[in-house]
Amino acid sequence: EYPEASSGNSKMVNQLIRDEVITSDIVERVMKQVDRADFCPGGYVAYANSPQSIKYGATISAPHMHAYALEYLKDHFKEGGRCLDVGSG
């Protein structure tokens, strides 16, 4: 079960690790550095493992989708680099 908003980003990431979605240290560190609530207006369901409305008829993908994408791309990360996850519908 994924944590409520008051539980925080770190607990959400730890659940993704237990679910074996996040399997590498680098993806764990990256996902813990960026708080999902910063991208979810209202933040009250930010840590649920489901897409969340970001208004204007758009959603932010579920956390497991971001984790899978990062795991797939992790071999291309460079120290100090950035990764932008842009959805396309």
MDAnalysis code that builds the backbone (N, CA, C; Angstrom):
import MDAnalysis as mda
import numpy as np

u = mda.Universe.empty(267, n_residues=89, atom_resindex=np.repeat(np.arange(89), 3), trajectory=True)
u.add_TopologyAttr("name", ["N", "CA", "C"] * 89)
u.add_TopologyAttr("resid", np.arange(1, 90))
u.add_TopologyAttr("resname", ["GLU", "TYR", "PRO", "GLU", "ALA", "SER", "SER", "GLY", "ASN", "SER", "LYS", "MET", "VAL", "ASN", "GLN", "LEU", "ILE", "ARG", "ASP", "GLU", "VAL", "ILE", "THR", "SER", "ASP", "ILE", "VAL", "GLU", "ARG", "VAL", "MET", "LYS", "GLN", "VAL", "ASP", "ARG", "ALA", "ASP", "PHE", "CYS", "PRO", "GLY", "GLY", "TYR", "VAL", "ALA", "TYR", "ALA", "ASN", "SER", "PRO", "GLN", "SER", "ILE", "LYS", "TYR", "GLY", "ALA", "THR", "ILE", "SER", "ALA", "PRO", "HIS", "MET", "HIS", "ALA", "TYR", "ALA", "LEU", "GLU", "TYR", "LEU", "LYS", "ASP", "HIS", "PHE", "LYS", "GLU", "GLY", "GLY", "ARG", "CYS", "LEU", "ASP", "VAL", "GLY", "SER", "GLY"])
u.atoms.positions = np.array([
    [0.844, -1.182, 0.000],
    [0.000, 0.000, 0.000],
    [0.889, 1.245, 0.000],
    [0.470, 2.229, -0.753],
    [1.254, 3.444, -0.869],
    [0.823, 4.453, 0.180],
    [1.751, 5.252, 0.665],
    [1.475, 6.162, 1.775],
    [0.568, 7.319, 1.414],
    [-0.068, 7.853, 2.440],
    [-0.841, 9.084, 2.291],
    [0.148, 10.239, 2.148],
    [-0.354, 11.396, 1.762],
    [0.507, 12.558, 1.543],
    [1.347, 12.886, 2.765],
    [0.797, 12.732, 3.949],
    [1.534, 13.083, 5.152],
    [2.727, 12.156, 5.393],
    [2.733, 11.010, 4.733],
    [3.816, 10.051, 4.928],
    [5.068, 10.419, 4.160],
    [4.903, 11.040, 3.037],
    [6.043, 11.558, 2.308],
    [6.578, 10.715, 1.174],
    [7.425, 11.391, 0.432],
    [8.027, 10.850, -0.769],
    [8.909, 9.639, -0.477],
    [9.682, 9.705, 0.585],
    [10.616, 8.628, 0.898],
    [9.898, 7.305, 1.126],
    [8.764, 7.332, 1.806],
    [8.007, 6.104, 2.032],
    [7.446, 5.559, 0.723],
    [7.039, 6.450, -0.180],
    [6.549, 6.012, -1.479],
    [7.665, 5.285, -2.236],
    [8.849, 5.871, -2.231],
    [9.989, 5.254, -2.916],
    [10.322, 3.902, -2.278],
    [10.301, 3.845, -0.953],
    [10.576, 2.578, -0.276],
    [9.571, 1.503, -0.663],
    [8.311, 1.892, -0.872],
    [7.306, 0.922, -1.320],
    [7.614, 0.441, -2.735],
    [8.062, 1.347, -3.600],
    [8.434, 0.954, -4.965],
    [9.616, -0.009, -4.947],
    [10.503, 0.141, -3.972],
    [11.622, -0.793, -3.817],
    [11.093, -2.154, -3.367],
    [10.223, -2.170, -2.374],
    [9.645, -3.432, -1.904],
    [8.879, -4.146, -3.016],
    [8.239, -3.374, -3.886],
    [7.491, -3.939, -5.011],
    [8.406, -4.335, -6.178],
    [9.706, -4.120, -6.000],
    [10.726, -4.439, -7.000],
    [10.559, -3.668, -8.299],
    [9.981, -2.479, -8.201],
    [9.912, -1.565, -9.345],
    [11.242, -0.826, -9.441],
    [11.710, -0.325, -8.308],
    [13.031, 0.302, -8.235],
    [14.007, -0.776, -7.799],
    [15.017, -0.999, -8.635],
    [15.982, -2.067, -8.359],
    [17.417, -1.572, -8.264],
    [17.647, -0.290, -8.490],
    [19.009, 0.235, -8.462],
    [19.126, 1.378, -7.454],
    [20.320, 1.515, -6.910],
    [20.587, 2.594, -5.954],
    [20.429, 3.969, -6.592],
    [20.868, 4.103, -7.845],
    [20.809, 5.414, -8.499],
    [19.366, 5.883, -8.665],
    [18.464, 5.003, -9.060],
    [17.059, 5.387, -9.238],
    [16.431, 5.687, -7.873],
    [16.787, 4.930, -6.863],
    [16.301, 5.236, -5.513],
    [16.723, 6.646, -5.097],
    [17.985, 6.965, -5.287],
    [18.482, 8.298, -4.906],
    [17.784, 9.410, -5.680],
    [17.624, 9.212, -6.973],
    [16.987, 10.224, -7.818],
    [15.535, 10.440, -7.392],
    [14.813, 9.355, -7.183],
    [13.394, 9.485, -6.824],
    [13.215, 10.090, -5.429],
    [14.188, 9.898, -4.557],
    [14.102, 10.499, -3.219],
    [14.498, 11.970, -3.237],
    [15.252, 12.393, -4.227],
    [15.679, 13.792, -4.331],
    [14.571, 14.714, -4.821],
    [13.624, 14.177, -5.577],
    [12.564, 14.996, -6.161],
    [11.235, 14.604, -5.524],
    [10.636, 15.522, -4.794],
    [9.386, 15.229, -4.098],
    [8.216, 15.340, -5.065],
    [7.506, 14.253, -5.226],
    [6.366, 14.194, -6.146],
    [5.308, 15.248, -5.824],
    [5.161, 15.583, -4.564],
    [4.151, 16.575, -4.161],
    [4.404, 17.932, -4.810],
    [5.640, 18.215, -5.198],
    [5.948, 19.490, -5.865],
    [5.269, 19.599, -7.230],
    [4.806, 18.467, -7.758],
    [4.199, 18.445, -9.092],
    [2.715, 18.102, -9.071],
    [2.162, 17.932, -7.892],
    [0.742, 17.570, -7.742],
    [0.016, 18.685, -7.007],
    [-0.779, 19.476, -7.696],
    [-1.515, 20.550, -7.025],
    [-2.344, 20.003, -5.861],
    [-2.235, 20.646, -4.751],
    [-2.955, 20.195, -3.565],
    [-2.190, 19.152, -2.785],
    [-1.433, 18.310, -3.458],
    [-0.538, 17.355, -2.846],
    [-1.166, 16.246, -2.022],
    [-2.489, 16.260, -1.838],
    [-3.084, 15.318, -0.909],
    [-3.036, 13.863, -1.362],
    [-2.879, 13.609, -2.632],
    [-2.747, 12.237, -3.120],
    [-1.451, 12.058, -3.905],
    [-0.503, 12.920, -3.675],
    [0.735, 12.912, -4.445],
    [1.460, 11.579, -4.408],
    [1.379, 10.868, -3.303],
    [2.170, 9.653, -3.141],
    [1.405, 8.375, -3.454],
    [0.183, 8.515, -3.915],
    [-0.573, 7.338, -4.346],
    [0.038, 6.805, -5.636],
    [0.054, 5.505, -5.807],
    [0.632, 4.923, -7.015],
    [-0.411, 4.885, -8.123],
    [-0.811, 6.079, -8.513],
    [-1.788, 6.234, -9.592],
    [-1.580, 7.604, -10.224],
    [-2.034, 7.783, -11.467],
    [-1.927, 9.104, -12.085],
    [-2.713, 10.125, -11.257],
    [-2.230, 11.364, -11.255],
    [-2.902, 12.430, -10.512],
    [-3.141, 13.615, -11.434],
    [-4.260, 14.266, -11.261],
    [-4.579, 15.439, -12.066],
    [-3.617, 16.576, -11.763],
    [-3.150, 17.211, -12.814],
    [-2.344, 18.426, -12.658],
    [-3.066, 19.603, -13.327],
    [-4.369, 19.437, -13.435],
    [-5.271, 20.440, -14.010],
    [-5.186, 20.481, -15.530],
    [-6.029, 21.273, -16.128],
    [-6.086, 21.475, -17.574],
    [-6.284, 20.169, -18.348],
    [-6.940, 19.179, -17.711],
    [-7.197, 17.917, -18.377],
    [-5.975, 17.021, -18.515],
    [-4.916, 17.329, -17.800],
    [-3.674, 16.554, -17.879],
    [-3.414, 15.842, -16.552],
    [-2.590, 14.817, -16.610],
    [-2.210, 14.090, -15.399],
    [-0.702, 13.913, -15.332],
    [-0.224, 13.694, -14.112],
    [1.149, 13.248, -13.905],
    [1.054, 11.726, -13.783],
    [1.941, 11.027, -14.423],
    [1.899, 9.563, -14.410],
    [2.086, 9.014, -13.004],
    [1.663, 7.778, -12.814],
    [1.852, 7.100, -11.530],
    [3.347, 6.967, -11.237],
    [3.722, 6.988, -9.957],
    [5.137, 6.901, -9.591],
    [5.856, 5.687, -10.174],
    [5.159, 4.545, -10.266],
    [5.846, 3.369, -10.801],
    [6.238, 3.565, -12.261],
    [5.479, 4.350, -13.005],
    [5.828, 4.601, -14.406],
    [7.112, 5.421, -14.519],
    [7.262, 6.430, -13.647],
    [8.496, 7.222, -13.634],
    [9.675, 6.340, -13.221],
    [9.449, 5.484, -12.237],
    [10.519, 4.591, -11.773],
    [10.955, 3.629, -12.877],
    [9.995, 3.032, -13.587],
    [10.346, 2.137, -14.697],
    [11.144, 2.872, -15.776],
    [10.728, 4.088, -16.094],
    [11.446, 4.865, -17.120],
    [12.877, 5.155, -16.673],
    [13.029, 5.547, -15.414],
    [14.372, 5.837, -14.896],
    [15.241, 4.580, -14.857],
    [14.665, 3.460, -14.450],
    [15.422, 2.199, -14.446],
    [15.890, 1.852, -15.866],
    [15.028, 2.074, -16.825],
    [15.368, 1.781, -18.214],
    [16.519, 2.663, -18.714],
    [16.548, 3.911, -18.260],
    [17.531, 4.886, -18.743],
    [18.763, 5.030, -17.863],
    [18.817, 4.357, -16.741],
    [19.853, 4.599, -15.731],
    [21.289, 4.480, -16.245],
    [21.535, 3.650, -17.225],
    [22.891, 3.492, -17.746],
    [23.360, 4.710, -18.532],
    [22.457, 5.628, -18.814],
    [22.799, 6.838, -19.555],
    [22.948, 8.057, -18.644],
    [22.713, 7.884, -17.345],
    [22.843, 9.008, -16.402],
    [24.304, 9.420, -16.290],
    [24.505, 10.714, -16.108],
    [25.840, 11.259, -15.868],
    [25.790, 12.084, -14.594],
    [26.839, 11.990, -13.781],
    [26.910, 12.747, -12.532],
    [26.640, 14.222, -12.804],
    [25.705, 14.790, -12.039],
    [25.346, 16.204, -12.195],
    [24.367, 16.464, -13.328],
    [23.989, 15.425, -14.075],
    [23.070, 15.575, -15.197],
    [21.618, 15.678, -14.706],
    [20.737, 15.893, -15.633],
    [19.314, 15.989, -15.339],
    [18.538, 15.100, -16.293],
    [17.368, 14.713, -15.861],
    [16.493, 13.879, -16.675],
    [15.107, 14.505, -16.651],
    [14.530, 14.693, -17.805],
    [13.190, 15.266, -17.919],
    [12.264, 14.211, -18.491],
    [11.230, 13.901, -17.741],
    [10.236, 12.916, -18.169],
    [9.049, 13.670, -18.739],
    [8.896, 13.621, -20.050],
    [7.819, 14.335, -20.718],
    [6.838, 13.318, -21.286],
    [5.606, 13.381, -20.826],
    [4.600, 12.463, -21.333],
    [4.095, 12.903, -22.701],
    [3.559, 11.945, -23.430],
    [3.046, 12.283, -24.758],
    [1.633, 11.769, -24.984],
    [0.952, 11.476, -23.875],
    [-0.439, 11.098, -24.013],
    [-0.714, 9.688, -24.101],
])
